Amino acid sequence: MDAQTVQLLAVAGTIALGSIAPAIAIGKIGSKGVEAIGRNPEAAGKVQAAMILAIAFAEAVAIYALVVALILKFV
C-alpha cells in the first residue's frame, strides 16, 4: 500500500468511528430523556434542558472527529 491509500483509510476510519459513537450516544440520551419525562412529567423542562446540553456535547465529539479527519486528509 502506498502512503495515499493509508492516509485515506485513516480518514475513513476517523470519520466512521467519530460519527458512529456520537450517534449511539445521542440515541441513548434521547431514549433515556423521554423515559425520564414519561416517569415524571413535571420535570420535563429540566430533563429536556439537560438532554439538549448532553446532545450538544455528544455532537461536539463528531465535529472534533471531522476536524481530525480533515487535518489527516490535508497534511
C-alpha positions as CSV (number, residue, x, y, z in Angstrom):
1,M,0.0,0.0,0.0
2,D,1.2,3.5,-0.8
3,A,1.0,6.5,1.5
4,Q,-2.1,8.0,0.0
5,T,-4.1,4.8,0.5
6,V,-3.1,4.6,4.1
7,Q,-4.0,8.3,4.5
8,L,-7.4,7.7,3.0
9,L,-8.0,4.7,5.2
10,A,-7.1,6.7,8.3
11,V,-9.5,9.5,7.2
12,A,-12.3,6.9,6.6
13,G,-11.7,5.2,10.0
14,T,-11.7,8.6,11.8
15,I,-15.0,9.6,10.2
16,A,-16.6,6.2,10.8
17,L,-15.7,6.0,14.5
18,G,-16.2,9.7,15.0
19,S,-19.8,9.5,13.7
20,I,-20.9,6.1,15.0
21,A,-20.1,6.8,18.6
22,P,-21.9,10.1,18.9
23,A,-24.9,8.7,17.0
24,I,-25.2,5.9,19.5
25,A,-24.8,8.4,22.4
26,I,-27.4,10.8,21.1
27,G,-29.9,7.8,20.6
28,K,-29.3,6.7,24.2
29,I,-29.6,10.3,25.5
30,G,-32.9,10.8,23.7
31,S,-34.4,7.5,24.8
32,K,-33.4,7.9,28.4
33,G,-34.7,11.5,28.4
34,V,-38.1,10.5,27.0
35,E,-38.2,7.7,29.5
36,A,-37.5,10.1,32.4
37,I,-40.1,12.5,31.2
38,G,-42.6,9.6,30.9
39,R,-41.9,8.7,34.6
40,N,-42.0,12.3,35.9
41,P,-43.8,14.7,33.5
42,E,-43.5,17.6,36.0
43,A,-39.7,17.6,35.5
44,A,-39.9,17.7,31.7
45,G,-38.4,21.2,31.4
46,K,-35.3,20.3,33.5
47,V,-34.8,16.9,31.8
48,Q,-35.2,18.5,28.3
49,A,-32.7,21.2,29.1
50,A,-30.1,18.6,30.3
51,M,-30.9,16.4,27.4
52,I,-30.2,19.2,24.8
53,L,-27.0,20.1,26.6
54,A,-25.8,16.4,26.6
55,I,-26.7,16.1,22.9
56,A,-24.7,19.2,22.1
57,F,-21.6,17.7,23.9
58,A,-22.0,14.4,22.0
59,E,-22.3,16.3,18.7
60,A,-19.1,18.2,19.5
61,V,-17.2,14.8,19.5
62,A,-18.4,14.2,16.0
63,I,-17.2,17.7,15.0
64,Y,-13.8,17.1,16.6
65,A,-13.6,13.8,14.6
66,L,-14.4,15.7,11.4
67,V,-11.6,18.3,12.2
68,V,-9.1,15.5,12.8
69,A,-10.1,13.8,9.6
70,L,-9.7,17.0,7.6
71,I,-6.2,17.5,9.2
72,L,-5.3,13.9,8.3
73,K,-6.5,14.5,4.7
74,F,-4.7,17.7,4.0
75,V,-1.5,17.3,5.9
